[in-house]
Amino acid sequence: MELCANTEDEEKNILWYILFMKIDTDSKKIEEILTRGVEEVIEKTNLEKKLKSGKQLRIKLGIDPTSPNIHLGRAVPLLKLRDLQDLGHKVVLILGDFTAQIGDTSDKDSERPMLTEKQVKENLKTYIKQAGKIINLRACEVHYNGSWLGKLKYDDICKQANMFSLSNFISRENIKKRLDAGKRVSLRELLYPLMQGYDSVKVKADVEIGGSDQRFNILAGRDMQKHYGQEPQDIITFPIIEGLDGRKMSSSWGNGVNVFDTPFDMYGKIMSLKDEFIITYFITTTRVGLDTIEEYKKQLAAGVNPKDIKMKLAYELVRFYHSQLDAKKAEQNFTETFSKGGLPEDIQEIQTTNGTLLSELLVNAKIVESKSDFRRLVTEGAVSDAENGEKITDPNTKVENTLILKIGKKRFVKIVL
């Protein structure tokens, strides 16, 4: 860009330069928003134009509190919301207190059971606080979709349902697989996309973001908005990231890293991540610069020990969700514990009484997600006495004495009577 040559216009030159640099910086940020960790952008040209227009857009993300924890998989779209917040856009976070009861089976190979209102309220207790670790809550709108979905009448639902055909729904890959396998598909499941779509109408979303498994539901929002006379939202979707065991990250499988995990647990869990997912995690779950990530990728290809790069990933995540000091302590603790064969210094302690079921104790303390998660860990031989190495083989084991329990390779808990 050519600046004014007249020396008397020096101040004007500076202002033009600042404006030029801001436009260039914002363009780079927009490009990264539309590409980093992104699977698909629907109406990309339109969305890019909107993002560059200077208009504040309303960016919608809906989360169903189907479990008490937000894990790193769910944090991926929240990080994208933060990126868009940094550009000055309005984040609209919808907590699905109504839709969580109904249950979305977009990412399931079987019918999701309905939750009770009580279960959802329990799961919601710390959801906003967890989201606040990533996005600026003071600069966003937070809505509960029960406030409008619970007021719809039967004729409203029928009019919405009339917009879609049964063939649209059953052509979805996971639904088709279930039908082909003779598995039950409830009529309730057909209504879920209508609810998510109506959310977009109520908040007048310009953009909706979500996992790739949500594609059908988010597209339904575009159709719903057209029906109600609104401009259809643009869409950004993300691939579903793998959990620590290589399967899709899921609270029900207990293979995730939660944003409320302690620094040591978070660090240790990341160190148990399969090596092939290191770069994917850097791209999707952190905001480490892409140039730096590319350098890590080259180092791994050149034969650098994956553990060294994984330690950088673990450090970055603990730093982001806790603090620099916590990250340093977690790294030191990990090194002392696993390089020298010792036990960590800051083992979490749980007080209990003799005869308590070990599974109940660990579930209540949020060490494991559920009794079925504990049973799976026991079956896999992943639960043992850390001091003598003896494995727990019975999922119905009761606490009989004080012990330090090792869960997997990296988690420890001290149970005190």
C-alpha positions in Angstrom: 0.0 0.0 0.0 1.5 3.4 -1.0 1.5 6.0 1.7 1.1 9.8 1.2 4.4 11.4 0.2 3.9 14.8 1.7 5.8 15.1 5.0 3.0 17.3 6.4 0.7 14.3 6.2 2.9 12.2 8.4 0.1 11.7 11.0 -2.2 10.6 8.2 0.4 8.2 6.9 0.7 6.6 10.3 -3.1 6.2 10.6 -3.3 4.6 7.1 -0.4 2.2 8.1 -2.2 1.2 11.3 -5.4 0.6 9.4 -3.6 -1.4 6.7 -1.9 -3.6 9.3 -5.1 -4.2 11.1 -6.9 -5.2 7.9 -4.0 -7.6 7.0 -3.9 -9.1 10.5 -7.7 -9.6 10.6 -7.6 -11.3 7.1 -5.0 -13.7 8.4 -7.1 -14.4 11.5 -10.2 -15.0 9.4 -8.3 -17.4 7.2 -7.1 -19.4 10.2 -10.6 -19.4 11.7 -12.0 -20.9 8.5 -9.2 -23.5 8.1 -7.6 -24.5 11.5 -9.0 -27.8 12.6 -12.1 -27.2 10.4 -13.8 -30.0 8.5 -16.3 -28.0 6.4 -17.5 -24.5 5.9 -20.9 -24.2 4.3 -21.3 -21.0 2.2 -17.6 -20.2 2.8 -17.5 -17.3 0.3 -20.6 -15.8 2.0 -19.2 -16.2 5.5 -15.7 -14.9 4.6 -17.4 -11.8 3.1 -19.4 -11.3 6.3 -16.4 -11.7 8.5 -14.5 -9.1 6.5 -17.4 -6.7 6.4 -16.9 -5.4 9.9 -20.4 -6.3 11.0 -20.8 -8.0 14.3 -22.1 -11.5 13.7 -24.1 -13.7 16.1 -22.1 -17.0 16.4 -24.2 -19.9 17.9 -23.0 -23.0 19.7 -25.3 -25.4 21.4 -24.1 -27.9 24.1 -26.3 -30.5 25.7 -25.2 -31.2 29.3 -25.4 -35.0 28.9 -22.6 -35.4 31.5 -21.2 -33.1 34.2 -17.9 -32.5 32.4 -16.8 -30.5 29.3 -13.9 -32.5 27.8 -11.4 -31.4 25.2 -13.6 -32.7 22.4 -16.3 -30.2 23.4 -13.7 -27.5 24.0 -12.8 -27.5 20.3 -15.8 -25.4 19.2 -15.5 -23.3 22.3 -12.0 -22.4 21.2 -13.3 -21.3 17.9 -15.9 -19.2 19.6 -13.1 -17.5 21.5 -11.3 -16.8 18.2 -14.4 -15.2 16.8 -14.9 -13.2 20.1 -11.4 -11.9 19.6 -12.5 -10.4 16.3 -15.4 -8.7 18.0 -18.3 -11.0 17.2 -21.1 -11.9 19.6 -21.0 -15.4 20.9 -24.4 -17.0 21.7 -24.0 -20.1 23.9 -27.1 -22.3 24.2 -27.2 -24.8 27.0 -29.6 -27.6 26.0 -31.4 -28.2 29.3 -34.4 -29.3 27.1 -32.6 -31.1 24.3 -30.4 -33.0 26.7 -33.5 -34.7 28.1 -34.6 -35.7 24.6 -31.2 -36.9 23.5 -29.4 -36.5 20.2 -28.1 -39.7 18.6 -26.2 -38.1 15.7 -23.0 -39.6 16.9 -24.4 -42.8 18.3 -24.9 -46.3 16.9 -27.8 -46.9 19.2 -30.7 -44.9 20.7 -29.6 -42.5 23.4 -31.7 -42.9 26.6 -33.7 -39.9 27.7 -32.4 -38.0 30.8 -34.6 -36.7 33.6 -34.8 -33.0 34.4 -33.1 -33.7 37.7 -30.1 -35.4 35.9 -29.7 -32.5 33.5 -29.8 -29.9 36.3 -27.1 -31.9 38.1 -25.0 -32.0 35.0 -25.5 -28.2 34.5 -24.1 -27.1 37.8 -20.7 -26.1 36.7 -21.1 -26.0 32.9 -21.0 -22.2 32.6 -17.9 -22.1 34.8 -16.2 -24.7 32.7 -17.0 -22.8 29.5 -15.7 -19.7 31.1 -12.2 -21.3 31.1 -12.2 -20.8 27.3 -14.6 -18.0 26.3 -15.3 -14.6 27.8 -18.6 -15.0 29.5 -19.1 -11.3 30.1 -19.1 -10.7 26.3 -21.5 -13.4 25.3 -25.1 -14.4 25.6 -26.1 -17.6 27.5 -29.5 -19.2 26.9 -31.3 -22.3 28.0 -33.4 -23.7 25.2 -36.0 -25.0 27.6 -37.2 -21.4 27.8 -38.6 -21.6 24.3 -38.8 -25.3 23.4 -40.9 -26.1 26.5 -43.5 -23.6 25.3 -44.1 -24.9 21.8 -47.6 -26.3 21.1 -48.4 -29.5 19.2 -49.5 -27.6 16.1 -46.2 -25.6 16.2 -44.2 -28.9 16.2 -46.4 -30.3 13.4 -45.8 -27.2 11.2 -42.0 -27.5 11.8 -42.0 -31.3 11.1 -43.9 -30.7 7.8 -40.7 -29.0 6.5 -38.8 -32.3 6.4 -39.4 -35.7 5.0 -38.7 -39.1 6.6 -36.4 -40.0 3.7 -34.2 -36.9 4.7 -33.8 -38.4 8.2 -33.3 -42.1 7.5 -30.7 -41.3 4.8 -28.3 -40.2 7.5 -25.4 -42.7 7.7 -25.7 -43.7 11.3 -29.5 -44.0 11.2 -29.3 -46.1 8.0 -26.9 -48.4 9.6 -29.2 -48.9 12.6 -32.2 -49.6 10.4 -30.2 -52.0 8.2 -29.1 -53.8 11.4 -32.7 -54.0 12.6 -32.1 -51.7 15.5 -34.8 -49.5 16.9 -35.1 -45.8 15.8 -37.6 -43.9 17.9 -39.8 -41.1 16.5 -38.4 -38.9 19.3 -35.0 -39.0 17.5 -36.7 -37.5 14.4 -37.7 -34.4 16.3 -34.3 -33.5 17.6 -33.0 -31.7 14.5 -36.2 -29.6 14.6 -35.3 -28.5 18.1 -31.7 -27.6 17.3 -32.9 -25.8 14.2 -35.5 -23.8 16.1 -32.7 -22.7 18.5 -31.1 -20.9 15.6 -34.4 -19.1 14.8 -34.8 -18.0 18.4 -31.4 -16.5 18.7 -31.2 -15.2 15.1 -27.9 -16.9 14.5 -25.7 -15.7 11.6 -23.3 -18.6 12.0 -23.6 -22.0 13.8 -20.6 -24.1 14.7 -20.4 -27.7 15.9 -18.9 -31.1 15.4 -19.2 -32.9 12.0 -21.7 -35.3 13.5 -24.0 -32.3 13.9 -24.1 -31.5 10.2 -27.7 -32.7 9.6 -29.0 -30.8 12.6 -27.2 -27.6 11.8 -28.4 -27.7 8.2 -31.9 -28.1 9.6 -31.4 -24.8 11.2 -30.9 -23.2 7.8 -34.2 -24.6 6.5 -35.9 -23.5 9.7 -34.6 -20.0 9.5 -35.8 -19.7 5.9 -39.3 -20.9 7.0 -39.4 -18.1 9.6 -38.2 -15.4 7.2 -34.6 -15.2 8.4 -31.4 -15.3 6.4 -30.0 -18.9 6.7 -27.0 -19.3 9.0 -23.5 -20.2 7.7 -21.9 -23.2 9.2 -18.4 -24.3 10.5 -18.0 -27.9 11.5 -15.0 -29.7 13.1 -13.8 -33.3 13.0 -14.5 -35.4 16.1 -11.2 -35.8 17.9 -10.1 -39.2 19.3 -9.9 -39.9 23.0 -6.9 -41.3 24.9 -7.7 -44.8 23.8 -8.1 -44.0 20.1 -11.9 -44.1 20.1 -14.0 -40.9 19.8 -13.6 -38.8 23.0 -16.7 -39.5 25.1 -17.6 -39.0 28.7 -19.5 -42.3 28.8 -16.3 -44.1 27.7 -14.1 -42.3 30.2 -11.4 -41.7 27.6 -11.4 -37.9 27.7 -9.5 -35.0 29.3 -11.8 -32.7 31.1 -11.2 -28.9 31.5 -11.7 -29.3 35.2 -9.1 -32.0 35.6 -6.4 -31.2 38.1 -3.1 -30.0 36.6 -1.4 -33.3 37.4 -4.3 -35.5 36.0 -4.5 -33.4 32.9 -0.8 -33.6 32.3 -0.7 -37.3 33.0 -3.7 -38.1 30.8 -2.1 -36.2 27.8 1.1 -38.2 28.3 -0.9 -41.4 27.8 -2.3 -40.1 24.4 -1.4 -42.2 21.4 1.5 -40.7 19.5 -0.4 -40.4 16.2 -2.8 -37.8 17.7 -0.2 -35.4 19.0 -0.3 -33.0 16.0 -4.1 -33.2 15.8 -4.4 -32.2 19.4 -2.0 -29.3 19.0 -4.1 -28.0 16.1 -7.6 -28.5 17.6 -7.2 -28.2 21.4 -4.5 -25.5 21.6 -3.7 -22.1 20.0 0.0 -22.8 19.7 1.1 -21.1 16.4 0.7 -23.1 13.3 4.4 -22.5 12.3 5.4 -24.0 15.6 3.2 -27.0 15.2 4.6 -27.5 11.7 8.1 -27.6 13.2 6.9 -30.2 15.8 5.5 -32.2 12.9 8.9 -32.1 11.1 10.7 -33.1 14.3 8.5 -36.1 14.8 9.0 -37.2 11.1 12.8 -36.8 11.7 12.7 -39.3 14.6 12.5 -37.1 17.7 11.1 -39.0 20.6 7.3 -38.4 20.6 7.4 -38.2 24.4 9.3 -34.9 24.1 6.7 -33.3 21.9 3.9 -34.7 23.9 5.3 -33.1 27.0 5.1 -29.7 25.2 1.4 -30.5 24.5 0.7 -31.4 28.1 2.5 -28.3 29.4 0.5 -26.0 27.0 -2.9 -27.5 28.0 -2.2 -27.3 31.7 -0.9 -23.7 31.2 -4.1 -22.7 29.3 -6.6 -24.3 31.7 -4.7 -23.6 34.9 -1.5 -21.5 35.0 2.1 -21.4 34.0 3.1 -22.3 37.5 0.7 -25.3 37.6 2.2 -26.4 34.2 5.7 -26.3 35.6 4.8 -28.2 38.7 2.9 -30.8 36.7 5.8 -31.3 34.4 8.3 -31.6 37.3 5.9 -34.0 39.1 5.5 -36.2 36.0 9.3 -36.3 35.4 10.0 -37.2 39.1 7.3 -39.8 39.1 7.7 -41.6 35.9 11.4 -41.1 35.1 12.5 -42.2 38.5 9.8 -44.7 39.3 8.4 -42.8 42.3 5.0 -41.5 43.3 3.7 -38.0 42.7 3.9 -35.5 45.5 0.4 -34.1 45.3 -1.7 -37.2 45.2 -5.4 -36.5 45.6 -6.7 -37.9 48.9 -10.2 -39.2 49.5 -11.6 -39.8 53.0 -14.0 -42.8 53.3 -15.1 -45.5 55.7 -14.4 -49.2 55.9 -16.5 -51.3 53.5 -17.3 -48.6 51.0 -17.5 -49.9 47.4 -14.4 -48.7 45.6 -16.4 -48.1 42.4 -18.9 -45.8 44.2 -16.1 -43.9 46.0 -14.3 -43.2 42.7 -17.4 -42.2 40.9 -18.5 -39.8 43.7 -15.1 -38.2 43.8 -15.2 -37.8 40.0 -12.0 -39.9 39.5 -13.8 -42.1 37.0 -16.9 -41.2 35.0 -19.2 -44.1 36.0 -19.3 -47.6 37.5 -19.2 -49.1 34.0 -16.1 -47.0 33.3 -14.5 -48.5 36.5 -15.5 -52.0 35.6 -13.9 -51.5 32.2 -10.7 -50.3 33.7 -10.6 -53.3 36.1 -11.3 -55.7 33.3 -8.4 -54.2 31.3 -6.1 -54.6 34.3 -5.6 -50.8 34.6 -6.4 -50.5 38.4 -3.8 -51.5 41.0 -2.2 -50.8 44.4 0.5 -48.3 43.5 2.8 -49.5 46.4 2.9 -53.2 45.7 1.7 -53.4 42.1 -1.2 -55.8 42.9 -4.0 -55.4 40.4 -7.6 -54.9 41.4 -9.5 -57.8 39.7 -13.0 -57.5 41.3 -15.1 -54.5 40.2 -17.1 -54.9 43.4 -14.0 -54.5 45.7 -14.6 -52.8 49.0 -12.2 -50.5 50.8 -10.6 -52.3 53.7 -7.5 -50.2 54.4 -5.7 -47.1 53.4 -4.0 -47.4 50.0 -2.7 -45.5 47.1 -4.5 -46.5 43.9 -3.0 -46.4 40.5 -5.5 -46.0 37.6 -4.1 -46.5 34.2 -0.5 -45.4 33.7 -0.7 -41.8 35.0 -3.4 -41.4 37.6 -3.0 -41.8 41.4 -5.4 -41.4 44.3 -4.9 -42.0 48.0 -7.8 -43.5 49.8 -7.7 -42.8 53.6 -9.8 -44.5 56.2 
